[in-house]
Amino acid sequence: MVIVMGPEATRADVESIVAVVQAAGVEAFVSRGVQRTIVGLVGDVTQLDAAGLRAMGGVREVMRVSTPYKLVSRENHPQRSTVHVGGVPIGPDTVTLIAGPCAVETPQQTLDAALMARAAGATLLRGGAYKPRTSPYAFQGLGEKGLRILAEVREETGLPVVTEVVDAHDVALVASYADMLQVGTRNAQNFALLQAVGAAGRPVMLKRGMNATIEEWLMAAEYIAQRGNLDIVLCERGIRTFETATRNTLDVSAVPVAQRLSHLPVIVDPSHSGGRRDLVLPLTRAAIGVGADGVIIDVHPQPEQALCDGPQALVDGDLEELARVMRDFPPLLGKTAAAALPAA
């Protein structure tokens, strides 16, 4: 069961609901979004008087939700949501370009990549300060030094920062620098981390686990929502299949399926799914064509020298085509093409 609070609901209204629910022996989880607050109930809700709850101050609706992912389901939230990151919308009306270096290496490399991304139409900057890698000997990121570089580049370019957090103990630190926290595929079912980012007070990008079903992906999002955060963006980044011609298999069908099941925005990562520069633009077109609310793309000024995922990073000629795709494709689907932010 979920209790949907109206936009006029006060903090006292929510606290009164929680008190009534807890008095009945039911656990309450409060999730606050931009437009409304939802109270998710866990336990024996048969002891609760639904009519009495509906009559309480600030309550818009009391609903029984059949899906296991109650807070992120469209059963209780029929209209698709828009998540704002540093003032930049990600949602059903726009196609948002998030771009930048896969890994922060130096201040100049990060700034150059950010300027390239912005010129292509990016309104959010991605960059990894912490890099979970398959090999323990591969570059693992600069840590807090990388976060400081991202913050400095944000000041110079005006691009809000999206960066990954890999350990629950680092959430507060990363949140102090970032505008949006990213949970990567390897941590998609790290439940302690999901709960920590849910309580961090920042929007969250949740990548699909490389072996996760769509329901498992949405259940991971539910862990974040249950800790009070409905500002979640789902990211399809390719799943592991028998195919070896690409790094992963981009499941384009996951975009409309997830949008039908959940009110959360859904974006696509064409860089990590294809793993090759020549596949990024075709997969970007496919992502926009199937209705994705955005794409997240690797950019590097010198990909041959990149410490992480250089073969998939776009360079100048590719970025010109990316800019054209971002300008021309979204209107074909009734969306607004995301515009680059003005120069700082």
Summary of the structure (lengths in Angstrom):
residues: 344
radius of gyration: 20.2
end to end distance: 47.0
largest distance: 64.6
contacts: 1280
relative contact order: 0.14
helix: 38%
strand: 21%
